[in-house]
Amino acid sequence: MEKKYRWVNDSVKIDFPLPKPIQEKVDMLEYYDETEDYGYFDACEVLECYAKHWVPDESITQEQFEKLCDRYCGG
């Protein structure tokens, strides 16, 4: 079976709803990956920094944040 992504860890599934702003960043990361755009790595750092701010107000849990990082930022 051919891998869909080059950098996204497709073995980690995001099985929970994301706030719209985070979902938009995830969509951008997947687009960068599919087009093999090295902007992926900058966008990955942005996702990690941005998503971490959603944990204290419980928009996402710490576990969900870690899952996002595992899938998109290599843990």
N, C-alpha and C positions, 0 to 999 in steps of 0.2 A: 504494500500500500504506500503510495506516494505521500510524503508529508505536505500538508497544506501551507505550513509556515516555515520560515527560515529561523527566526529568532524567538517567536512566541512559543512558550512551552504548552503545546496543545494537549498534553496529558493532564494538565490542571484545568478543570472546568469551572467557569464562573456560573454557578447555579443559583444566583440570588440577584434581585433587581439592584441596579446601580442608580444613584442620583444622576439626573440628566447630564450635568457638567462632566462627571467622571465618565459616563458612557460615551460622550463625545470624544474624550481623550483616548479611550480604549479603541473606538472606531478609527481614529487617526493612526494609532499605533498599528492596528491590523492592516490598514491601507499601506503604511510605510513598509511593513514587513512583506506584504504581497508584491509590492513594486520594488523590493530590495533597495529602498531608500535609506541611506545611512543616517538620515534625520531621525530614524527610529530611536537611536541611542540618546539623543538630546530629549526627545519626547518622552522617553522612558523615565528619565530623571525628573521631568516635569510632573509626570503622573505620580511618581512616588512622593514627591514633596507636596503636591496638591492634595492627593488622597489622604495623606496623614492628617491633614487639617479637618477632615470630616469625621474622624474617630471621636474626639472629645464630645462633640454634640450628638453622638450616637446615630449619625446618618448612615454610617457603616461601622461594623464592629472591628475590633483589633484582628480577629481571625479573618474577616473578609479582606481587610487591608493586606494582611500577610499573603492571602491567596492571590490577590491582585499582583503583588510584588513577585510571587513565585511564578505566575503565568507570564508576566510581561517584562520583568526586570531581572529574572534569573535568581530570585530569592532575595 
